[in-house]
Amino acid sequence: MRRRTMGRILGGLLGLAALAAGVGVRAGGGPSDTELAKLGLRRSGPLLLLEAESEVHAKAKEVRQLTRQLSQDIARQQMTASPEQHQAQLKLLNAQLNQYKAQLNTTRNALNRIPKRRGYPINYALYQQLTYNRNMLQAEVNQGTAFLNQVKNQKFDPKARLQADADVRNRREERNLAVQDLRKLVDGLQEKYAAVAKEPRVQKWLEVPEGSAGVKPKLGPSHTIRLDIKMLEQLERGSAEGNSGSGRAGRRGRRSRTTKQAAPAGDSASPF
């Protein structure tokens, strides 16, 4: 009897040991951080991302910042047209700010409703998208509030028109150059992803389930970079439409040589 009991206990312990060993293999069966780094990759949740994404996203943030500043410069320019336009622009800025605030609250509520398991969002892609939108909207609210507070007490000054025109012209050129730089970085990143996707090691990693849930990893780009690219393409479309529109021939100059830059069509908005 005692032998049978001990046999059952021993068998149970061996079973648990085998199960634990199996789980360990699954959890640690993926590539190590060192192996990923050799190919310029890193982990982000279930994704394998290129480290080069950080440079692309930094440039995209610069483009967004310049776009916001250009939008503000255009608002100042329009406020120098007439006293009526000055007041109309103030109302428009306030309405835009309230719209951003409402969208920010909606996004925060949506984030809070995403269910989590062990602190990890079940719908990771949706969580990434909403977090990205929340951060962009928060930036719009912060800068929009600061700008509105700055200009709402300023009086109409027609003499400020020349300076406003120069500010818009210089800021637009600065933003256009940043957009061109971003396009080069995006193209380079896409080429790198295409190359790393052909690596036999990477192809093998993507076929092996990892963790206790047995989920296969995926190769990037990340959702953030996808949205950065979407923003870039919106600005490029605005450039193409602006350069082909009537009444802009005098403004083309050297910018007419390429359509891969932002143009006045998208100047009054801050695309995400």
N, C-alpha and C positions, 0 to 999 in steps of 0.2 A: 504494500500500500504506500509505504513511504517512498519506495523507489518510483512508483507511478507518479506520486505527487511531485517529487523532485524532478522527474522527467518533464512533467507538464510545465513546471516553473522554468526549467532550463530551456525548454523549447520556446516558451513565451519570451524569455529574455533574448534568445537568439533571433527570434522573429522581430522583436523591437529593434535590436541592433541592426539587422538587415534593413528594416524600414528606415531607420535613421540614416544609415549609410546611403540608401537610395535617395533620400531627400537631400542629403549633402551633395551628392553628385549632381542632382538637378539644379540645386541652388547655386552651386559653384561651377557648373559646367560651362558657363559662358566665358568670354575672354576677360583677362585681367585688365586693370587700368594701364599697366605697363604695355601689354600687347596692343591695346587700343591706341595708346600714345604714339607707338611706332608708326601708325598710319595716320596720325593727326586727328584721332577720334577721341571722344569722351562720351560718358553715359549721361542721359537725362531721362529719368523714368524708364520707359520701355524703348526709348530711342537711342540710337548711336549717331552722334552729331560730330561734324567737323569742327575743330577748334577755330577754323577760319571764319566761322559764323560771327564771332565776336566783333571782328573788324567790320564786317558788312553791317551789322546792327548798329554799331557806333556811328558809322557814316549815315545810316538811315535816320538815326536820332538827330544828327546835325541837319539833315535835309528838312525834317519836320520842324525843327526849331527855326530855321531860316524861313520856312513857309509861313509859320505863325508871325514872325517878325515882318515879313513882307505884307501879310494881310493887315497888320497894324499900321504899317507905313502907308498903305493904300487908304485905310480909313482916315488917317491924318490928312492925306492929300485931298480926299473928298470933302473933309470938313472945312477946307479953305475956299470952297467954291462959292458959298453964300451962307448967310446966317441960317436960312431955312435948311440948307443941306447939312449944316453943322448940327442942328437939333435932330434932324432925321437920322443922321449917322449915329448919334448917341442912343436913340431909341432902338436902332437896328442892333447895335452892340449889346445893349441890355437884353434884347429878345434872344439873341444868339447865346448869351451866357446862361439865361434861364433854360434854354433848350438843352445845353450841355449838362446842366445840373440835373434836369429831369432824366436824361439818358444815363447819367452816372448813378442815380438812385435805382433805376431799373436794372442796370447791370449788377450792382451790388446785391440786390434782392435775388437775382437769378443765380449768382454765385453761391449765396447762402442756401439756396434750395437744392444744390447738387449733393446727392447722398454720398457719404464716404464710408469706406470700410477700413478699419484700423488706421484712421487718419488720412487715408489715401483716396482721392476722388475716384469714383467708379467710372465716370465718363471723363477720362483724362484729356481728350482732345477738346471737348467743350469747356472744361475748366481752363485750359490754356488760352482758348480764344476769349473767354469772358475776362480772364485776368489781364490779358493784353488790352482789351477794350477799356477796362476799368482804368488802367494806368494811363492810357492815352486821353481818356475823358477827364481824368483828374488833372492832367497837365493843361488841358484846354481851360478848365475851370480856374485853376490857379493863375495862369497867365492872363486869361480874359478878365478876371476880377482885378488884377493889378493894373492892367491897361485901362480899364473903364474908370477906375478910381483916379488914374493919372490925368485922363482927358476930360472927364465930365465937368470939372470946374474951370477948364480953360475957355477963354472967350474967343469968339470968331476973330481971326486975324488974316486978312487977305494978303498981307505982306509975306506970310509964311509959305505961300504957294511955291515960290522958286526953290526953297529948301526942301519942301515936301516932294516936289518933282525929282530933285536930285537924289533924295533918300530912296524913293521907289526905284529909280533907275539903277542905283548902285546895289541895292539889296536884291533886285531881280537878277542882276548879273552874277552876284555872289551865289545865289541859290541855284542858278542854272549850272554854274561850274561844279557845285557840290553834287547835283543830279548826275552830271556826266561822270564824275568820279564814282558815284554809287553804281552806275551801270557797269563800269569796268570791274568793280569788285563783285557784283552779282554774277556777271558772266564767268569770272574766274572761279567763283564758288561752285557754280553749276558744272563747270568742267571738272573740278576736283571731285565732286560727288559722282559724276559719271565714271571717272577713272577708278575711284575706290570701290564702286559697286562691282567692278570686274575682278577685283582681287579674290582669289580662291578662298583665302582665309575669311574674308567678310561674307562671302556667299555661304560658307559653312556655318558661321556664327548665326546667320539669319535663319537657318533651318533647324537650329537646336533650341527646343523649349527651355526656358529658364524659370527658376523660382518654384515655390510650392504650387503655384497656379499653372505652371507649364506654359507660359506665354512666350511666343517667339519675339525676339527683338526686331525692330524695324530701323532701316537706315533713313536718316534725315533727307531733306532739311527740316528744321523745326517749324512749328506753326508760326512762331514769331517771324522767322525769316520769310515764310510764305506771305505773310501780311506786309512785310517790308517790300517785297517784290511787287505785290499788288499795288501798294502806294506808288512805287516807282513807275509802274506801267500807266497808272492814272495820270501822273504828271507828264509822262511822255506823250500820251494821247492828247493832253491839253496843249502840248507844244506843237504837235502836228496840226491840230485844228487851228491853233493861233497863227501858225506860219502860212497856212493855206487860206486864211480868211481874208476878206476884202478890207482895204483901208490900213493894212499893216505893212505895206511894201517899204515904207520909209523906216520901219523899225527892224527890218530883217538884218541887214549888215552881215557881220560874220556869223551870227547865230543861225542864218538860213542854211548853213552848210550841213547841219545835222538836225534830226528831229528827236534825238535822245536827250531832251532836256525839258525843263518845265517852262511853261509860257503863261501869258496873262490869263488864259482861259481858266486856270486853276488857282490864280493868285489870291482870290478872295476867300478861299476855304482852306481848312487845315486837314487834309486827308489823313486817315490812319494807315 
